[in-house]
Amino acid sequence: MKKEQLLIFFNKHKQILPLLLLTAYCIDSLITSIQGTVEVVNYQLSLNHYIAFVMVGLSFLSYFFLQQFYKYVLGLTIVAGLFNLIVFPAIQHIYFFSIYNAEIAFQPSAFFTGMLTYIINFKRINQFIVLQFRDKRKLEEIEPEKKIKK
């Protein structure tokens, strides 16, 4: 494969990279569970692990068959993982940071996946955020207000 063809292929399928990262976490979790390499007696996957596996599977299905819903399913999966509703790696690592008295807990695995998604889509995400804060009134409605204020 030539370099140009490889770049075209990568640009076409770069949206699946965050999903592949989540899949790697889930596979590691399954292997750890099967091998029993965790230092915890009677380690078993929790319900949160199984829900994460289902969410990753739904993300794959939406990527290949319902492309228009992929970003919503992946976003929901990442947010659910970020706020500890589902668990991707074998051991649930939770980090806390607090702002005044409010403590926020998050999973690094979901955070890294969210950052990868942001890096891949930073132009679109930034455009979306700017459009949400822009004044949505028509220009004709704003102009008379400016004249009155003078």
Secondary structure as GFF3:
##gff-version 3
##sequence-region A 1 150
A	DSSP	alpha_helix	3	13	.	.	.	ID=ss1
A	DSSP	three_ten_helix	14	16	.	.	.	ID=ss2
A	DSSP	alpha_helix	17	35	.	.	.	ID=ss3
A	DSSP	alpha_helix	47	65	.	.	.	ID=ss4
A	DSSP	three_ten_helix	67	69	.	.	.	ID=ss5
A	DSSP	alpha_helix	70	82	.	.	.	ID=ss6
A	DSSP	beta_strand	95	99	.	.	.	ID=ss7
A	DSSP	beta_strand	102	106	.	.	.	ID=ss8
A	DSSP	alpha_helix	108	120	.	.	.	ID=ss9
A	DSSP	alpha_helix	122	133	.	.	.	ID=ss10
A	DSSP	alpha_helix	139	149	.	.	.	ID=ss11
###
